[in-house]
Amino acid sequence: MAVRYLCDPGKLDIRRPLPGRPAVAQRVTAVAVSEGVERVAVATAAPWFPGCGELLLWENASHGGRGSDPVRLGVARRTPGVAIRDLLFGPGGTALSASFGGTEEQHVGQVAHWTRLGARERWRRSISRPFYAGYGDFGGVRLAVSGDGATVAGCDQSSRSVVAWRAADGEQVAEPAGIGGSEAIAVDADGARLAFRLCRPYERAPEGAIAVLDLRDGSLATHPTGLGWCAGLTFSPDGRSLAVVGATGSTAVAVLIDLAGGAPRTVPLAELPGEARQQVVRPVWGAAGPRAAVRAGRTVTVWDLAAGAPLLAVPDLGRSTAWALSPEGRALVVASPERVRAHDV
């Protein structure tokens, strides 16, 4: 297994630690990686001191990134107590989106977008509504971006809100009334369709249905999966299929959906311990097919979703670690408070 260390220990240290506190970040809450591991973004947090978290960016991470100092993006925390919950690069790594979430006591959901990396954020929008905040765990807004980079979408686990914005200016392009989603979201190549787990207040959709919303005409199609939990989903590059990762009982499962109406295909992956049965993942679908990195205990395994075969396993991960697959599925980037490394798949 080829491993590349993208930064040396100490590069993730908090720039202005509190007196008497260690400079090393206490947690990594999110990591994002662009194609070819050219850019890597890492969000750190100090749970007891929310203002100490940072957002760091490495350019040319795949060659020469190790030992270099990251760019620290200025993140204006307009509401006390928020932390970055999700990160996602646009195509080519030229834009970056981040979601902010608060705590169980303060339900805040925001999405920020950078179109010039290293500069100030281009726009920020709120998404959370506290109407159903007490239902389930507060996990923040999960993000997705279209293949052309023109549309950013978010699915808020707290308020069950599904919203899409134009990446250029943050103008809202969709918020379907009366439709709720949870856990994960996907956008197709040209930003014309959103896919998400159908969810209404205080109830799950029957048969684990996935909704596909056409933003052009507002039509909504549903596809049963049989999943009790939807961890993540992604469109195929041609938009004809959808790969869904989730859990049925104690088993991690991939469901491949033919959006033209064919019967879905269910592919068992692995048994999951109890604490891993409601995780959120971000599957990718590149030239090598659909892949996803799924956690079980202290090990993250990259799966070929079409074949149900494991491709790579990275063990001995701590609770403060975050990971992400590159968009083409050929590298798994793992970030801990000490260092960032890339594993070739």
Number of C-alpha atoms within 10 A of each C-alpha: 8 8 13 16 18 24 22 16 15 15 19 26 19 20 14 9 16 11 7 6 7 11 16 18 24 22 21 27 24 26 29 29 31 24 20 17 26 17 20 29 25 28 28 31 25 19 16 9 12 16 16 19 26 23 22 20 21 23 19 16 26 19 11 12 21 21 13 15 16 20 15 17 18 13 15 10 13 8 14 12 19 24 30 29 25 23 26 26 26 26 17 16 22 14 19 24 25 25 27 24 25 21 16 13 10 15 20 26 30 23 27 20 25 22 19 12 17 13 12 14 19 17 16 16 15 13 23 23 15 14 11 14 19 14 14 10 11 21 20 30 34 29 25 29 29 22 17 13 23 17 25 26 27 29 27 28 25 29 26 28 23 28 21 24 21 17 24 16 13 18 13 15 14 18 15 15 8 9 16 24 27 25 27 27 30 29 28 23 19 14 23 14 21 26 26 27 31 25 22 15 14 10 9 17 17 14 12 21 21 27 23 22 21 16 17 10 8 10 10 15 12 17 19 18 26 18 24 19 23 31 26 24 32 28 27 20 17 8 15 13 18 23 26 31 31 29 25 19 14 14 16 25 26 32 22 24 23 16 17 8 10 9 12 17 13 20 18 18 21 18 16 19 12 11 10 16 22 16 16 21 22 25 27 26 21 14 10 11 16 26 30 29 27 26 24 18 16 12 14 20 19 23 24 22 27 16 14 16 16 16 14 18 17 16 13 9 17 13 12 16 21 22 27 26 28 25 24 18 26 20 23 27 23 26 30 24 25 18 18 25 21 25 18 16 17
